[in-house]
């Protein structure tokens, strides 16, 4: 067995045996509460990360009544992912909702940057249950973070203004925005692109002005970010599945009353199946909206991308 097949088999087998408004914020309760909890996300309304956070807030606030109120601040109002994670660690922000950047805190989160590893949402849920929460969440706590659940972000596809992407060779020389996770950068370097790590809030203008040629995101983020207005091609690669990680400040979480702590954990877990269900619905709806908006779609050659991914597995292993 080659090193690549051994690495991939070990990863997949170990991951899951058998399956693997006030303008600008969402707050269901406007009245002053005893405990005010701030939740920051870079995502815009309509995006899956924001919608998940808003549903979590709705359910939590309904449970807590006047005792506590959780407000979601969207569209990077409280900073980009890196800035918000720092605030969470310091205890100046209650919650943030990172995705790929989590591997900069705990490298093992880079497993979600392994191309074509996650088969489907059921598999993703199994990884979260069997690996992330019991094995990786404690590593985050050692860094000052409290991971409360693993929610949906989605399968990622490539958009750009240069050409349709059918094989990795088509990425040659394409300036492609990526998140700041090291493994995503390495992956696209291996495919021949020129990856450019950049905060999500900066991507639209960078595409509009030609600073970058393209980017990669789930359908819902492409649409909520209005990238269809400045991108011509959408190539369905589904190269990576990325969750979102609702993450509390451990320093602040430990100061909450016990019933608030329990309500947070219970509600975060209850929100998980809702995020998967809604993401499945949104995928079909938004894909059609992007087509209707004029984007040119093509289905990429999966086999060629899988073949080109072998070196990243070997390095990660």
Backbone bond lengths (Angstrom), bond angles and torsions (degrees), N, CA, C in turn:
res aa  C-N    CA-C-N  psi(-1)  N-CA   C-N-CA  omega(-1)  CA-C   N-CA-C  phi
1 X - - - 1.477 - - 1.519 108.92 -
2 X 1.336 116.40 131.92 1.459 120.35 -178.92 1.513 110.57 -67.86
3 X 1.328 115.38 162.89 1.477 119.83 177.79 1.515 110.76 -60.43
4 X 1.348 116.23 -37.35 1.479 120.16 179.05 1.517 110.93 -62.65
5 X 1.357 116.63 -50.31 1.464 119.01 -177.45 1.522 110.91 -65.95
6 X 1.342 117.36 -37.17 1.453 120.46 177.25 1.514 110.86 -63.44
7 X 1.355 116.75 -43.58 1.469 120.48 -179.83 1.511 110.79 -63.41
8 X 1.351 116.58 -45.49 1.467 118.99 -177.02 1.515 110.97 -68.79
9 X 1.358 117.05 -41.11 1.456 120.33 179.34 1.516 110.63 -62.21
10 X 1.332 116.59 -41.83 1.458 120.66 179.14 1.516 111.33 -62.96
11 X 1.333 116.31 -43.81 1.461 120.31 179.92 1.515 111.36 -62.91
12 X 1.347 116.21 -53.17 1.463 119.96 -175.03 1.517 110.64 -67.45
13 X 1.337 117.02 -42.66 1.449 119.56 -178.84 1.507 111.82 -64.14
14 X 1.335 116.78 -39.39 1.454 120.29 -179.60 1.497 112.88 -74.49
15 X 1.327 116.50 -25.64 1.458 119.60 -176.01 1.506 111.52 -72.44
16 X 1.356 118.09 -43.89 1.453 118.10 -172.31 1.507 110.42 -162.13
17 X 1.302 117.81 94.53 1.448 120.69 -179.69 1.511 109.55 -66.90
18 X 1.320 115.50 130.34 1.457 120.58 175.05 1.499 115.24 88.49
19 X 1.323 121.52 -26.04 1.470 120.22 -176.63 1.519 113.35 -142.94
20 X 1.053 94.44 -30.00 1.444 99.29 -157.53 1.558 109.79 30.56
21 X 38.570 144.68 142.91 1.424 46.70 52.34 1.347 98.11 -162.26
22 X 0.987 143.48 104.20 1.473 119.95 166.61 1.512 104.63 -53.56
23 X 1.344 118.26 147.58 1.453 119.59 178.18 1.511 107.62 -60.24
24 X 1.325 114.80 125.35 1.448 118.49 174.37 1.499 115.63 95.77
25 X 1.331 120.43 -2.29 1.446 119.09 176.51 1.512 109.93 -153.61
26 X 1.354 114.71 160.55 1.455 120.78 178.89 1.507 107.79 -117.30
27 X 1.324 117.46 123.48 1.446 121.61 177.45 1.517 109.10 -150.40
28 X 1.343 118.29 106.07 1.445 120.34 -177.49 1.518 113.57 -62.72
29 X 1.337 118.34 -28.04 1.458 120.97 -179.65 1.518 109.45 -116.15
30 X 1.317 116.80 118.52 1.461 119.94 -175.64 1.525 112.55 -87.49
31 X 1.317 117.54 -20.90 1.456 119.95 -175.65 1.524 110.73 -70.10
32 X 1.318 115.35 153.61 1.457 120.28 178.54 1.525 109.92 -64.20
33 X 1.315 117.16 140.43 1.455 122.23 -178.54 1.522 108.80 -119.73
34 X 1.340 114.67 166.92 1.452 119.13 176.91 1.523 111.10 -64.40
35 X 1.331 116.70 -41.19 1.458 121.42 -177.90 1.519 109.11 -124.94
36 X 1.322 116.12 121.03 1.466 121.51 178.41 1.527 109.10 -103.77
37 X 1.317 117.00 123.47 1.460 122.98 -177.71 1.521 108.93 -115.92
38 X 1.333 116.58 126.00 1.465 121.74 -179.98 1.526 110.19 -101.77
39 X 1.336 114.81 133.40 1.463 122.36 -179.43 1.525 107.68 -124.22
40 X 1.339 116.94 115.12 1.459 120.75 -178.08 1.517 112.48 -104.12
41 X 1.337 116.13 140.11 1.460 121.67 175.00 1.524 109.40 -141.38
42 X 1.323 116.84 148.14 1.466 120.52 176.78 1.525 111.06 -79.79
43 X 1.317 117.16 -14.15 1.461 122.71 -172.92 1.528 112.23 -76.12
44 X 1.340 115.39 150.83 1.460 121.07 177.89 1.526 110.78 -92.28
45 X 1.348 117.72 160.91 1.461 120.60 171.48 1.525 110.22 -54.58
46 X 1.319 115.45 135.99 1.455 120.71 -174.96 1.509 111.77 101.41
47 X 1.346 117.28 -26.72 1.457 121.28 176.22 1.520 110.66 -77.09
48 X 1.318 116.79 152.65 1.459 120.74 -175.15 1.517 112.46 -65.17
49 X 1.320 117.38 -36.85 1.459 119.22 179.15 1.527 110.76 -64.21
50 X 1.329 116.40 -45.70 1.463 118.70 178.86 1.519 110.95 -63.59
51 X 1.330 117.03 -46.02 1.460 120.20 -177.02 1.524 110.99 -62.04
52 X 1.324 117.29 -36.80 1.464 120.98 176.92 1.524 110.84 -64.79
53 X 1.324 115.87 -44.62 1.464 119.95 179.27 1.522 111.08 -63.85
54 X 1.328 116.76 -40.22 1.462 120.71 179.94 1.526 111.24 -65.71
55 X 1.327 116.73 -39.63 1.472 120.23 177.83 1.525 110.63 -66.76
56 X 1.312 116.37 -40.31 1.466 121.47 175.69 1.523 110.42 -59.72
57 X 1.328 116.71 -45.55 1.465 121.11 179.41 1.523 111.02 -62.04
58 X 1.323 116.46 -44.17 1.471 120.40 -179.37 1.528 110.74 -59.34
59 X 1.312 116.26 -47.68 1.466 120.61 -177.76 1.533 111.61 -67.54
60 X 1.329 115.70 -42.89 1.463 119.66 -179.47 1.524 110.93 -63.80
61 X 1.317 117.19 -46.79 1.464 120.83 -177.79 1.520 111.52 -65.16
62 X 1.308 116.41 -33.29 1.465 120.43 177.05 1.523 110.53 -65.01
63 X 1.323 116.54 -38.42 1.463 120.87 179.07 1.527 112.03 -70.14
64 X 1.334 116.01 -39.75 1.459 119.94 -170.26 1.515 113.83 -86.89
65 X 1.336 118.00 -17.34 1.455 119.58 -178.71 1.519 111.54 59.50
66 X 1.329 116.70 -129.12 1.463 120.71 -177.99 1.531 113.25 -87.62
67 X 1.313 116.84 0.52 1.462 118.77 -175.98 1.524 112.28 -76.65
68 X 1.327 117.18 -33.48 1.469 120.90 -178.49 1.514 109.12 -153.81
69 X 1.313 115.58 151.74 1.463 121.08 178.85 1.521 109.38 -138.62
70 X 1.330 116.12 129.85 1.460 121.91 179.45 1.520 109.17 -109.89
71 X 1.316 116.47 126.49 1.460 123.16 -178.43 1.523 109.71 -115.91
72 X 1.330 116.39 134.14 1.463 122.08 179.48 1.525 109.78 -99.20
73 X 1.319 116.30 125.14 1.465 123.33 175.58 1.528 107.74 -106.60
74 X 1.326 116.52 116.88 1.459 120.80 -172.67 1.529 111.97 -102.82
75 X 1.325 114.91 -179.78 1.473 123.05 171.74 1.528 113.52 55.86
76 X 1.325 116.46 37.77 1.476 121.91 175.91 1.523 113.22 63.18
77 X 1.335 117.89 25.98 1.469 120.09 179.09 1.525 112.20 -60.60
78 X 1.324 116.68 -30.62 1.464 120.28 -177.93 1.524 112.19 -102.98
79 X 1.343 116.23 11.31 1.459 120.76 178.90 1.515 111.97 120.90
80 X 1.334 115.95 171.98 1.459 119.12 174.53 1.529 109.20 -79.90
81 X 1.328 116.85 178.85 1.463 119.97 -175.70 1.525 112.35 -57.95
82 X 1.323 116.57 -43.70 1.462 120.19 -178.54 1.523 110.85 -63.65
83 X 1.326 116.36 -43.89 1.467 120.92 -179.24 1.525 111.18 -65.92
84 X 1.325 116.19 -42.35 1.465 118.57 -179.07 1.523 111.77 -68.23
85 X 1.319 117.53 -37.85 1.465 119.20 176.72 1.528 111.35 -61.00
86 X 1.314 116.73 -38.19 1.460 120.10 177.63 1.528 110.67 -65.25
87 X 1.329 116.42 -42.15 1.468 120.09 177.82 1.525 111.22 -63.02
88 X 1.324 115.98 -40.67 1.463 120.38 178.49 1.528 110.19 -62.12
89 X 1.304 116.68 -43.77 1.465 120.13 -179.87 1.526 111.38 -62.87
90 X 1.325 116.01 -39.56 1.466 120.54 -178.81 1.520 112.79 -76.71
91 X 1.334 116.72 -15.22 1.457 120.24 -178.58 1.510 113.96 85.74
92 X 1.336 117.65 21.01 1.470 120.77 176.76 1.528 111.54 -100.59
93 X 1.318 117.17 -2.04 1.466 123.30 174.62 1.521 107.44 -142.95
94 X 1.340 115.83 136.38 1.465 119.85 -175.83 1.526 112.78 -71.85
95 X 1.346 115.95 -49.00 1.461 120.84 -173.28 1.518 111.38 -137.60
96 X 1.331 115.71 146.32 1.458 121.35 162.99 1.525 107.45 -134.88
97 X 1.331 115.82 175.65 1.467 120.17 -172.45 1.535 110.40 -137.00
98 X 1.323 117.15 66.01 1.462 119.73 -178.25 1.519 111.87 -71.43
99 X 1.319 114.58 166.31 1.464 120.61 174.34 1.526 108.08 -128.07
100 X 1.317 117.88 -105.54 1.473 120.85 -174.58 1.523 113.28 -61.03
101 X 1.321 117.22 -28.86 1.462 120.55 -176.38 1.528 112.23 -65.46
102 X 1.331 117.35 -12.70 1.460 119.88 -179.05 1.531 112.16 -60.63
103 X 1.329 116.40 -25.48 1.469 118.86 179.36 1.524 112.41 -68.76
104 X 1.335 117.84 -14.22 1.462 120.18 175.40 1.526 110.94 -77.99
105 X 1.332 116.82 -16.09 1.463 121.88 177.59 1.526 110.05 -94.14
106 X 1.321 115.60 -50.65 1.468 122.38 177.06 1.524 107.35 -127.71
107 X 1.323 118.51 108.73 1.469 121.40 -172.40 1.523 114.61 -55.19
108 X 1.337 116.99 -29.29 1.463 119.25 -178.13 1.524 113.25 -62.76
109 X 1.328 117.49 -20.19 1.466 119.32 175.21 1.529 111.23 -65.34
110 X 1.325 116.56 -12.40 1.453 120.38 175.65 1.514 113.64 -62.80
111 X 1.336 118.25 -11.68 1.464 119.91 178.04 1.523 110.91 -59.27
112 X 1.350 116.82 -28.97 1.463 119.62 178.86 1.527 112.19 -76.58
113 X 1.320 117.20 -6.89 1.462 120.56 174.43 1.524 111.65 -96.25
114 X 1.333 116.85 2.51 1.457 119.64 176.85 1.532 109.16 -76.55
115 X 1.327 117.60 120.83 1.462 120.65 -174.52 1.528 112.99 -64.59
116 X 1.322 114.52 136.33 1.468 122.88 174.41 1.523 112.91 61.24
117 X 1.321 116.99 26.71 1.459 121.09 178.48 1.526 111.33 -83.71
118 X 1.327 117.12 -46.57 1.464 121.56 -177.78 1.525 109.06 -84.62
119 X 1.329 116.06 124.00 1.460 121.02 -174.41 1.526 112.21 -78.80
120 X 1.323 116.12 -45.52 1.457 121.00 -176.31 1.526 108.19 -161.89
121 X 1.328 117.11 -175.79 1.469 120.09 -175.72 1.527 111.79 -69.11
122 X 1.317 117.29 -32.33 1.460 119.64 176.67 1.527 110.33 -62.97
123 X 1.301 115.24 -42.40 1.463 121.19 177.10 1.531 110.62 -63.53
124 X 1.323 116.10 -42.76 1.466 120.43 178.80 1.522 111.01 -60.55
125 X 1.336 116.03 -42.15 1.457 119.89 178.88 1.513 112.30 -63.81
126 X 1.316 115.95 -35.95 1.456 120.26 178.71 1.531 111.43 -67.61
127 X 1.324 116.07 -41.04 1.469 120.13 176.79 1.529 110.25 -60.49
128 X 1.318 115.83 -43.57 1.464 119.99 -179.82 1.522 111.06 -61.41
129 X 1.318 116.02 -43.87 1.466 121.04 -176.14 1.524 112.38 -71.59
130 X 1.339 116.92 -41.09 1.458 120.25 -171.90 1.528 114.34 -94.60
131 X 1.328 116.17 -21.81 1.465 119.21 -175.59 1.528 112.44 -118.60
132 X 1.334 116.17 -55.52 1.466 119.11 -169.56 1.523 112.04 -66.45
133 X 1.330 116.80 -55.60 1.464 118.50 -174.41 1.535 112.71 -67.41
134 X 1.335 120.03 -45.24 1.469 117.86 -178.33 1.525 115.16 -79.56
135 X 1.343 118.31 -26.45 1.461 119.80 -171.36 1.529 114.65 -112.70
136 X 1.331 116.98 -35.33 1.466 119.27 -177.47 1.527 112.56 -95.87
137 X 1.331 117.17 -33.62 1.468 119.79 -179.99 1.531 112.25 -57.25
138 X 1.346 119.55 -41.35 1.471 118.88 177.23 1.529 113.09 -61.24
139 X 1.327 117.73 -30.95 1.471 120.35 177.47 1.522 110.13 -67.71
140 X 1.332 116.89 -33.98 1.462 120.22 175.56 1.524 110.95 -67.36
141 X 1.332 116.28 -39.28 1.468 119.40 179.84 1.523 110.63 -60.69
142 X 1.303 116.51 -35.29 1.467 120.11 177.96 1.522 111.64 -64.73
143 X 1.341 116.64 -19.25 1.467 122.15 178.92 1.532 112.07 -99.99
144 X 1.352 117.06 1.07 1.459 120.27 177.27 1.514 115.26 98.61
145 X 1.341 116.76 16.45 1.468 120.85 -177.46 1.527 110.47 -120.64
146 X 1.333 115.97 146.87 1.460 122.28 177.12 1.525 108.51 -117.42
147 X 1.323 116.96 103.44 1.464 121.30 176.90 1.521 108.32 -78.08
148 X 1.333 117.36 122.59 1.463 119.93 -174.46 1.523 112.88 -100.93
149 X 1.336 118.55 -16.96 1.465 121.48 178.96 1.522 108.32 -174.20
150 X 1.315 115.45 176.55 1.465 122.31 171.44 1.521 106.73 -125.04
151 X 1.328 115.91 116.36 1.461 121.20 -177.74 1.524 111.09 -108.72
152 X 1.317 114.56 174.99 1.464 121.97 -179.10 1.525 112.12 -76.11
153 X 1.319 115.38 140.65 1.461 122.44 163.08 1.517 107.73 -123.99
154 X 1.352 116.99 -55.46 1.451 117.99 169.43 1.511 115.57 134.54
155 X 1.333 115.28 173.22 1.460 122.75 174.93 1.521 109.04 -81.25
156 X 1.312 115.52 136.71 1.459 120.96 -170.59 1.530 111.47 -99.65
157 X 1.334 114.68 143.92 1.459 123.54 176.56 1.528 108.95 -129.58
158 X 1.320 116.28 161.97 1.465 121.75 -174.54 1.523 110.66 -101.90
159 X 1.333 116.73 132.78 1.462 121.65 169.87 1.526 108.58 -118.10
160 X 1.337 116.28 150.15 1.464 119.11 176.21 1.523 110.20 -166.43
161 X 1.320 115.90 173.59 1.467 122.22 -179.77 1.527 113.20 -112.36
162 X 1.328 117.49 7.92 1.464 120.14 -175.59 1.520 111.58 -94.43
163 X 1.340 116.25 -54.63 1.466 120.96 -176.21 1.530 109.26 -165.91
164 X 1.326 118.09 161.71 1.466 119.69 170.44 1.528 109.86 -63.40
165 X 1.320 116.38 141.96 1.461 121.20 179.80 1.530 108.16 -101.46
166 X 1.322 115.80 104.94 1.463 120.93 177.58 1.521 112.08 -99.18
167 X 1.314 116.82 -37.45 1.462 122.88 179.08 1.525 108.34 -135.28
168 X 1.329 118.40 166.16 1.465 119.98 177.44 1.521 113.26 -55.46
169 X 1.321 117.51 -30.37 1.469 120.02 -179.79 1.521 111.88 -60.42
170 X 1.335 116.97 -26.95 1.464 120.38 -179.92 1.525 112.40 -71.79
171 X 1.324 116.63 -13.38 1.468 120.83 178.24 1.522 112.61 -86.46
172 X 1.303 116.99 -3.29 1.461 120.38 -176.69 1.526 111.18 -55.84
173 X 1.337 115.65 119.10 1.457 121.34 177.50 1.510 115.94 79.72
174 X 1.331 118.83 -3.27 1.463 121.44 -178.86 1.530 109.49 -74.71
175 X 1.322 116.45 126.66 1.472 121.65 176.82 1.525 107.71 -81.13
176 X 1.314 116.12 107.68 1.460 121.62 -170.27 1.517 110.85 -119.08
177 X 1.321 116.10 122.79 1.461 119.65 175.87 1.520 109.66 -69.72
178 X 1.322 115.82 136.04 1.459 122.40 173.21 1.526 108.86 -129.70
179 X 1.335 117.33 162.41 1.463 119.47 167.36 1.528 109.63 -65.27
180 X 1.326 115.96 178.31 1.461 119.78 -174.08 1.530 113.93 -86.74
181 X 1.329 117.81 0.58 1.457 119.99 177.77 1.525 111.45 -63.72
182 X 1.324 116.92 131.58 1.465 121.69 -173.16 1.521 112.25 -62.20
183 X 1.336 117.61 -35.06 1.461 119.62 -175.31 1.520 112.16 -73.62
184 X 1.322 117.74 -31.00 1.468 119.62 176.07 1.530 109.66 -66.24
185 X 1.312 115.85 -40.72 1.465 120.05 177.71 1.527 110.25 -62.04
186 X 1.330 116.42 -47.62 1.462 120.33 179.87 1.523 111.39 -60.74
187 X 1.322 116.67 -39.16 1.457 120.82 -178.83 1.521 111.08 -61.09
188 X 1.329 116.69 -48.20 1.460 119.21 -177.58 1.524 112.16 -74.11
189 X 1.315 117.58 -27.89 1.467 119.08 170.85 1.525 109.86 -61.57
190 X 1.333 115.49 -41.47 1.452 120.09 178.73 1.517 112.94 -65.04
191 X 1.331 116.18 -29.82 1.467 120.54 178.33 1.531 112.23 -79.53
192 X 1.344 116.87 -11.59 1.455 120.20 178.41 1.510 115.52 102.64
193 X 1.331 117.50 -0.65 1.464 121.01 178.64 1.527 110.50 -79.24
194 X 1.326 115.81 170.89 1.462 122.28 171.15 1.525 107.86 -106.75
195 X 1.339 118.22 86.39 1.463 120.33 -176.47 1.520 112.28 -67.94
196 X 1.324 115.40 138.54 1.459 122.26 -179.17 1.522 109.08 -127.61
197 X 1.339 118.81 97.87 1.463 120.21 177.77 1.527 110.58 -60.96
198 X 1.322 115.79 135.47 1.463 120.08 -174.28 1.524 108.91 -159.52
199 X 1.328 117.17 144.46 1.455 121.57 175.18 1.526 110.25 -63.36
200 X 1.316 116.48 143.86 1.466 121.37 -177.49 1.527 111.56 -57.37
201 X 1.316 116.78 -37.58 1.467 120.95 -176.95 1.526 112.73 -65.31
202 X 1.326 117.60 -16.98 1.466 121.61 -177.97 1.528 113.06 -95.77
203 X 1.338 116.93 -7.93 1.463 120.25 -167.92 1.522 112.86 -69.04
204 X 1.329 118.79 -43.98 1.467 120.48 -175.25 1.529 110.95 -57.35
205 X 1.316 116.95 -50.69 1.466 120.47 -178.20 1.524 110.37 -64.89
206 X 1.328 117.15 -38.20 1.464 120.11 178.99 1.528 111.23 -63.57
207 X 1.322 117.28 -37.27 1.463 121.12 175.43 1.524 110.80 -69.93
208 X 1.305 115.59 -42.76 1.469 121.54 -177.21 1.523 111.58 -62.90
209 X 1.316 116.55 -37.30 1.466 121.08 -176.62 1.529 113.23 -93.67
210 X 1.329 117.26 -3.00 1.454 120.37 178.56 1.511 115.09 80.99
211 X 1.323 117.18 11.26 1.467 119.94 175.69 1.529 109.52 -61.66
212 X 1.329 115.97 -36.57 1.460 121.75 173.36 1.523 108.12 -126.76
213 X 1.334 115.34 158.21 1.464 120.89 -179.69 1.519 112.56 -91.54
214 X 1.328 116.22 -28.89 1.451 118.59 -173.87 1.515 112.08 -163.06
215 X 1.320 114.86 -174.04 1.457 121.80 -178.82 1.530 107.57 -159.74
216 X 1.336 116.68 176.26 1.466 120.08 177.83 1.516 108.67 -140.01
217 X 1.347 115.00 131.97 1.453 121.62 -176.60 1.522 109.52 -162.38
218 X 1.331 117.50 164.67 1.462 119.99 170.26 1.536 110.61 -65.52
219 X 1.333 116.37 158.51 1.462 120.84 179.28 1.526 111.86 -48.63
220 X 1.333 115.81 -46.36 1.462 119.90 -171.81 1.521 111.41 -64.49
221 X 1.328 117.90 -35.20 1.464 120.29 177.80 1.523 111.70 -75.57
222 X 1.326 116.31 -33.04 1.464 120.13 175.64 1.524 109.72 -61.38
223 X 1.324 115.27 -43.77 1.468 119.86 -176.96 1.525 111.83 -74.25
224 X 1.333 116.99 -46.43 1.468 118.95 -178.74 1.523 111.24 -66.94
225 X 1.349 116.76 -28.03 1.459 120.69 176.30 1.513 113.90 -82.31
226 X 1.349 115.97 -3.24 1.476 123.21 179.72 1.528 112.54 61.12
227 X 1.321 116.19 28.69 1.463 119.32 -178.98 1.525 111.93 -67.03
228 X 1.329 116.84 -22.09 1.467 119.88 177.14 1.526 111.75 -62.61
229 X 1.315 117.47 -19.27 1.466 121.01 178.55 1.532 111.95 -76.87
230 X 1.333 116.71 -19.33 1.470 120.08 -175.58 1.530 112.55 -129.31
231 X 1.339 117.09 12.25 1.461 121.77 179.51 1.526 110.13 -130.79
232 X 1.308 115.94 141.08 1.467 121.49 -175.78 1.527 112.73 -96.85
233 X 1.332 116.66 -43.25 1.463 121.03 -172.23 1.530 111.29 -111.15
234 X 1.330 116.25 139.50 1.465 121.71 170.14 1.523 107.54 -125.19
235 X 1.316 115.64 116.19 1.464 121.77 -178.56 1.524 108.92 -106.31
236 X 1.316 115.20 120.61 1.465 120.65 -175.12 1.531 109.39 -82.13
237 X 1.308 114.00 93.70 1.464 121.94 179.80 1.525 111.68 -99.22
238 X 1.321 117.23 -33.27 1.471 122.45 -176.77 1.536 109.66 46.33
239 X 1.324 115.16 44.92 1.460 121.12 -170.64 1.519 113.94 -73.51
240 X 1.320 116.42 -28.02 1.463 120.45 -176.94 1.524 108.76 -145.15
241 X 1.335 115.71 142.56 1.460 121.20 169.28 1.522 107.55 -104.02
242 X 1.326 116.50 125.33 1.464 119.29 178.41 1.523 110.40 -118.94
243 X 1.322 117.31 125.45 1.462 120.57 171.98 1.528 109.93 -80.56
244 X 1.311 115.64 174.00 1.467 119.96 164.74 1.525 107.04 -114.26
245 X 1.323 115.36 150.79 1.460 121.17 -171.70 1.532 110.48 -121.94
246 X 1.332 118.71 90.65 1.467 119.86 175.97 1.528 109.72 -62.29
247 X 1.317 115.47 117.55 1.462 121.54 -167.61 1.517 110.53 -129.26
248 X 1.324 115.71 124.76 1.461 121.37 -179.43 1.524 110.64 -97.92
249 X 1.319 114.84 157.52 1.459 120.81 170.38 1.522 107.93 -71.08
250 X 1.322 117.64 118.87 1.462 120.42 179.97 1.521 110.25 -61.34
251 X 1.326 115.89 -37.13 1.464 120.60 179.85 1.527 111.24 -60.06
252 X 1.338 116.52 -44.30 1.461 120.38 179.91 1.520 111.81 -77.25
253 X 1.332 116.53 -40.62 1.465 120.79 -178.60 1.524 110.75 -56.78
254 X 1.316 116.63 -42.34 1.466 120.36 -178.19 1.527 112.73 -67.65
255 X 1.331 117.26 -15.46 1.464 121.06 178.45 1.526 112.30 -91.93
256 X 1.330 117.23 -13.82 1.460 119.43 179.22 1.528 109.87 -67.55
257 X 1.334 117.61 149.82 1.464 119.71 171.68 1.530 110.52 -57.81
258 X 1.307 116.22 153.99 1.466 120.26 -175.54 1.520 112.32 -59.10
259 X 1.324 117.38 -38.51 1.465 118.49 -178.86 1.531 111.46 -68.02
260 X 1.328 117.35 -29.83 1.468 120.57 176.23 1.530 109.74 -71.16
261 X 1.332 116.35 -43.80 1.465 119.80 176.35 1.529 110.89 -57.03
262 X 1.329 115.69 -46.95 1.465 119.99 -179.00 1.523 111.34 -63.20
263 X 1.323 116.00 -40.78 1.467 119.84 -179.59 1.526 111.03 -65.03
264 X 1.320 116.55 -38.13 1.472 120.22 177.99 1.521 110.55 -62.13
265 X 1.320 116.97 -50.40 1.460 120.48 -176.92 1.526 111.51 -65.67
266 X 1.324 116.70 -42.45 1.465 120.16 179.81 1.525 111.13 -64.52
267 X 1.322 115.90 -45.43 1.463 119.80 -177.15 1.519 111.46 -68.65
268 X 1.319 117.06 -38.64 1.467 120.02 177.90 1.521 110.64 -60.92
269 X 1.335 116.57 -41.61 1.468 120.62 178.68 1.523 111.15 -68.36
270 X 1.320 117.13 -39.65 1.468 120.87 179.11 1.524 111.96 -64.80
271 X 1.310 116.58 -27.13 1.468 121.09 -177.98 1.526 112.04 -76.65
272 X 1.324 117.54 -20.32 1.471 121.14 -175.48 1.527 112.76 -56.32
273 X 1.353 119.99 -56.44 1.471 118.31 -178.40 1.519 112.80 -62.85
274 X 1.320 116.71 -30.45 1.473 120.11 176.96 1.524 110.03 -62.57
275 X 1.327 117.24 -41.27 1.468 119.41 -178.42 1.524 111.25 -65.75
276 X 1.331 117.61 -40.53 1.467 120.29 179.40 1.528 111.03 -65.02
277 X 1.320 115.75 -44.19 1.467 119.95 -179.32 1.524 111.07 -62.80
278 X 1.323 116.01 -47.82 1.462 119.80 -178.45 1.526 111.80 -65.54
279 X 1.318 116.99 -36.80 1.464 119.97 179.96 1.521 111.13 -64.32
280 X 1.335 116.43 -39.72 1.453 119.84 178.00 1.515 112.07 -62.57
281 X 1.328 116.10 -40.53 1.466 121.20 178.40 1.527 110.43 -66.45
282 X 1.328 115.38 -46.66 1.466 120.12 -176.40 1.529 112.23 -64.88
283 X 1.326 117.38 -34.12 1.461 119.97 -178.65 1.523 111.22 -54.33
284 X 1.333 115.96 -50.40 1.461 119.71 -178.57 1.515 112.71 -66.67
285 X 1.326 116.19 -44.07 1.467 120.68 -177.87 1.525 111.27 -64.45
286 X 1.311 116.13 -46.63 1.466 119.66 -173.96 1.524 111.18 -74.99
287 X 1.313 117.04 -34.28 1.470 118.92 175.66 1.531 109.88 -55.46
288 X 1.319 116.46 -44.67 1.463 119.66 -179.92 1.525 111.35 -67.06
289 X 1.322 117.14 -37.38 1.466 119.98 178.15 1.529 111.13 -63.23
290 X 1.319 116.70 -37.81 1.466 120.05 178.75 1.529 110.90 -67.42
291 X 1.318 116.55 -38.68 1.467 120.38 175.97 1.520 110.09 -64.50
292 X 1.337 115.74 -46.72 1.465 120.24 179.37 1.523 111.27 -62.22
293 X 1.328 116.32 -27.71 1.459 120.84 179.56 1.515 113.72 -78.65
294 X 1.326 116.89 -3.29 1.459 120.11 174.14 1.513 116.37 105.59
295 X 1.332 118.41 -0.02 1.461 118.97 178.72 1.527 110.04 -70.42
296 X 1.321 115.98 143.18 1.459 122.32 178.80 1.528 108.63 -94.32
297 X 1.329 116.24 118.15 1.460 122.55 -175.58 1.527 111.09 -97.67
298 X 1.324 115.76 145.95 1.460 120.68 166.79 1.517 108.93 -147.43
299 X 1.317 116.47 150.41 1.458 121.63 176.64 1.519 108.34 -93.29
300 X 1.317 116.15 120.46 1.465 120.87 -177.00 1.526 111.17 -73.28
301 X 1.310 115.76 159.99 1.461 122.73 177.41 1.527 108.74 -79.39
302 X 1.319 115.47 97.68 1.462 121.20 -175.34 1.530 111.55 -58.06
303 X 1.325 116.97 -42.67 1.466 120.39 -175.40 1.529 111.83 -59.01
304 X 1.322 116.65 -38.84 1.467 119.12 -179.26 1.525 111.12 -68.76
305 X 1.335 117.23 -34.47 1.461 120.10 177.60 1.528 110.95 -71.61
306 X 1.327 116.83 -39.19 1.467 119.88 177.31 1.525 110.19 -61.37
307 X 1.317 116.67 -44.01 1.467 121.00 179.03 1.528 111.06 -61.13
308 X 1.328 116.47 -42.53 1.470 120.85 -178.70 1.524 112.35 -72.36
309 X 1.333 116.98 -10.98 1.464 121.33 -177.77 1.523 112.94 -88.56
310 X 1.317 118.30 -8.21 1.468 120.59 -176.17 1.525 113.44 -55.05
311 X 1.335 119.54 -44.48 1.472 118.65 -178.52 1.525 113.75 -61.72
312 X 1.331 118.32 -33.97 1.466 119.78 -178.12 1.529 110.40 -69.18
313 X 1.333 117.57 -34.60 1.463 120.81 175.59 1.522 110.68 -65.54
314 X 1.308 115.75 -43.34 1.462 119.70 -178.79 1.526 110.87 -63.52
315 X 1.329 116.53 -40.35 1.465 119.73 179.91 1.518 111.19 -70.32
316 X 1.338 117.18 -41.49 1.465 120.53 -179.72 1.526 110.72 -64.47
317 X 1.336 116.47 -41.35 1.466 120.41 -179.09 1.526 111.20 -65.64
